[in-house]
Amino acid sequence: MNSFIDELPTDGSVTVGTLEFGNGGIRSKNDLQAPSGLTVSLPASGAGNTPMPGATDIADQAVYNDSAARSDAIKLVVLFTDGGPNYTNTSYTEDYTAPRDDSEDWSAVSGDSTYDNADTASATVSKGEMDETALVAGSVKDGTVGDGATLIATVYVGDDDTEAMTSDAITTYTDLPTYLETNIASSGDLAIDVDIANIEALVDELVAILEDLCCVECPEDFHYKYEWVEDEDAEGECKGEFVIFDDDDNEVESVEGLELVSVSCDEDGEPQEACFETTFCELDYEVKAGQETDDETVLFDETGGEFCVTGIEDTNPQGKTVTYAISNIVFTCPE
């Protein structure tokens, strides 16, 4: 964890906090702060409970309510664990109510400060405990509880992928890495199953996750044209393909930060829609179809996104409304 924190930018763009969970409680919480001022110390390993739902919930509260929390920041919880959720009913103090539930349904209703599915045996990871933890994570991710939707990344560092899981839990969730990726993490890209002996590789993966979360400013010299080139011998729906040219009319294979992901064509095999994925925060494009052109600016949130360019609808000389196929699309950066 310290190796990861040491790689975080110190330009003020990132704040980080930590908390430790185990032995039935949440301990050693460090409030959000500059990465350069934080070092984590963990106690010697030992037997204890793993109150994963409470830890996830408290982390969600922290990224919104700590004094250094910023309303315009991407909120990300990174969950490190070497096992699955197993815990006893435990109340939490220090201004936190965890978990925030009062029934089997996770909700924003003030909770009873205990877990509904706690396994008093505590040595096993039961299906009920995994169910409830998944409910917690789902509500944190979709913003059902708290002040907004929060991203969750998971890092599994255990040696035994089914350690302490009951037979019912294995039947439902297969193993712990699969459970964390499918039910806890926001997406498969945010789930890491790592060899803890290779710290450098783990840190690289975590830093890559952070970089992928943030959109990139479009470079000033960005200028690319996607030109439709017909090919009557092409197989499939479309009778041709988009060929990319740079500002000097040189053909290029790909464009960094912009990817064509799909093309939809009409019955004549001509392109009616082209969908793209970008890591840029915003882009301008001019689409030419028939004798017409349209200009658009596409804006994204902090992570970039997907968008589609369509042909241009117009009225032909016979007075009929038609959609002309895309001839080319020119991408530039907003001024």
N, C-alpha and C positions, 0 to 999 in steps of 0.2 A: 504493500500500500504506500509506503514511503517512497519507493522508487517511482511509482506512478505520480504521486503528488509532486515530486521533484521535477517531473517533465511538464507540469502544467504551466501555461504562460503567466508571467508576472506583470503584464501590462495593464492589469485591472479588468481584463475581459472575462476572467474566471474567478469565482470564489468557491471555496470548498469547506465542507465540514465533515465530521466523522462521528459515528457512534458505534459502540460495541454491544453485541447482544449475546446473551448466554446465561446459563444457570438461572433461568426463569426471569431475567430482568434485562433492562437496558442500562448500560454503564458508560462512563468515560466519554460523555458527549462533548465534542468540540464544536462550538457555533461556527457558522459560516465566516470565513476570513480569507485573507490573501494566502495563496499557496506557500509563499516563502516564509510565512510565520507559523507553519503547522508541521509537527512531527507526531506520529502516532506510536504509542507504546501499548503493547498487548501483554496480558498476564501469561504466565505459564499455562500450557494447555492442560485440560483436565476434563473430567466427566461433567456434564451439565445439560440443561435443556437448551433448545434452540427456538426462541420465540420470534420466528420470522415474520408473522403478521404484524405483531406489535412494532417490531423494528422498522418494517416497511412503512407503516402508518406514521410513526414518529418522524422518520426521515422526510416523508411527504409534508408533514406540518412544518418541519424545520426550514425547508427550502422556500417556503412562503413567509414564515413568521419570525425567523431569526432577525436580529437587528440589521445585519448586512444584506438581507434578501433584497433583490431588485425585481420590480414588477415586470420589466421588459426582458428578463433573462430567460433562456431555456432552462427548464427545471429537469434535472436528471438525477435519479437515485441509482447508484451502483451497488449491487448486493453481492458481497463476497461470502461464500459459505463452503464448508467441507461436508455438509450433510443436509438432510431434509428437516422440515419443521416438526419438532416434538417439544411439548411444553406443558406446564401446569397452569391452572388459573392464577393469574398474577395481576395485581393492581399496580398502576404506574402513577407516580406523583410528578412533581416539578412542572406543573402547569400543562401536562399532557394527559389526554384521555386516550388510552389505547387498549384494545381497538375501539373504534367509534361504531360499535354496533349494539343493538338491543334485541336482536332476533337472529334467525338464520339468514336473513337478508342483510347484506351490508348496506348501510345507509348513513346519511348525515345526522341522523338522530343521535343525541348524546348517549353514549354507550354505558354499559354497566361495568366497564373496566375489567371484564373477564372474557375469556374465550369460550364460545359455545361448544367447541369440539375438542377441548383439551383432553388429553389422554393421561389419566392419573398414573398409569404405569410409567410414563415418561421415557422409558428406555426404547420404545418403538416409535416409528414414524407411521402413523395411522392414516387411512384414507380420509377420515373426518378432518384431521389436522391439515392434510394437503388440500382438501376441499375448501376449508375456511381461508387458508393462506391465498389460494387462487382467487377467492372472492375479494379479499382485501386488495390484492394486486390489481384486479380488474377495475375496482372502483377508484383506486389511485390513478390508474392510467386513463380512465375516461372522465375523471373529474367529478364522479358522483359524490365523493366526499372532498372536503377541503376547498381550496380557493382556485383550483384549475386542474387541467390534465397534466400529469407528470410522466415523463419517460422513465422506464426502468430497464437497466442493463443488469445481467447476472454473470457472475464469475464462479464457476464450480471448480474447486480445487481438491475434491475428495479422491480417495484411492479406490473406494468400493462404490460403484454406481447405484447399487441397491441397498446400501448400508442401512440396517435397522428398519427397512420398509416391511410392512405386513404384507401378507399374500393379497389381501384386498387392494392395498395401495399399488402393488406391482401390477395387478390385473388392470387397474384403471389408468395408471400413469406410466407404466413400463419401467422407468428408472429415473434417477434424479436429474441427470443432464437433460433428458427429454422433457421432464416435468418443468424444469426451470425455463427452457427455451419456449415451450408451447403455452405454459400457463402463467408464468411470472414476467418474463421479459416482454418488452413492447413489440419486438420482432425477432426473427431468427438471427438477424445481423447484430443484435444487441445481446446475444447469448454466447458466452465463451466457456468452453470446457478445456482446461489447460493443465499442462504438466507444471506444477508449482516449482519444480527444479529449474525451469527455464524462465527466470524472471524477466529477462530482456524481451523475450517474445511476448509475454503477457503485457508488459508495459507498452510495447509497440501496438498491440491490438487495442488496448484501451485508449491510447492517444488517437488512433485511427478512428475509433468510434466518435470521439469528441469532434474531430475535424469534419467527419461526415455529417454531423448534426447542424453545422453552420453553413449558410449559403456564402457564395463567393462574389465579390464585386466584379462586374463585367469589365475586362480590360479595355482601355480606350481604343486600341487598334483592332478590336473584334469586328470582322466583316466577312461573312461567309454566305454564299449563295447555293441553295439546294435546287438544282435544275432537273426537271423531269425529262428523261431521255427514253423515247419509245423503243420497244423491242417486241415486234409482233410474234417472235418465236418464244417469248417468255412463257413459262408455265404458271398456272394459277390465276388468281383473280385479276392481277394487275399485268398489263402488257408494257412493262418498262420498269424503270427505277429512278430514284433521285441520285444524281451525281453532285458531289460537293466541289465548289471552286472557292479559292481564297480571293482576296482583294486584287491580286495580280492575274486573275483568271487561270491560276494553276490548279489542276485537279488534286485534291487531297483525299486521303482515305477516311479520316475521322476528324472530329473537332473536339478539343478538350473542353469539358464543361457542358457539352450539348450532344445529345444522342437521339437519333431517330429510332423510335421503338415500334411504330406500326404505320401502315399505309392502307387505306380503304379505297377501293375503286368502284366505278359504276359498271354497267353491263358492257360498256365498250372498252373496259380495261384502263380507263383514265382516272387519275387520282382525284378523289373528292375530299379526302381528309388525310392529314399527316400529323401524327402525334409524336411529341418529343418529351424528353426528360432532361432537366438541366440542374446544375448545382449553383447557377447564378441567382442573385437576388432579384434581378429584373432584366428584361430583354425587350428590344424593339424588333418588330419584323414587318416587312412589306411583302404581301402576297400578290402575285399577278395571276389572273384567271380570265381567259377570254381577252377582251380589250380593257378590262378594268383592273384597278389596283386598290388594295386596302392597307392601311397602316394601323398597327396595334402595338400597345405596350403591355407586356405581361409582368405582373408583380407577384412575388412569392413571400411566404413567411421566412423564418430564420433558416429553413432547411432546403430551400429550392423547391422544385416540384415538377409536375407533369402538366402539359397543355397540348391542345390540338389546334391546328390550322385547317380551316375548311375552304372549299371553293367559294366563289363569289356568286351570289344570287342576283340576277338581273332580268330584265324583260327583253326578249328577242324581237326582231322586226315584225314578227307576226302577233306580237302582243302577249305571248305566253311567258310565264315566269319559269326561268331555267336556272340551274346552278352550273356555272362554267367550271371545268376541271382546272386544277392548279397547274400553272406553267412553271413557276419558280417561286421560291421564298428566299428573301434576303434578310439575314439577321445582323443587327448592329446593337451597340449599347446606347441606352438613353443619354441625351446630352447632359 
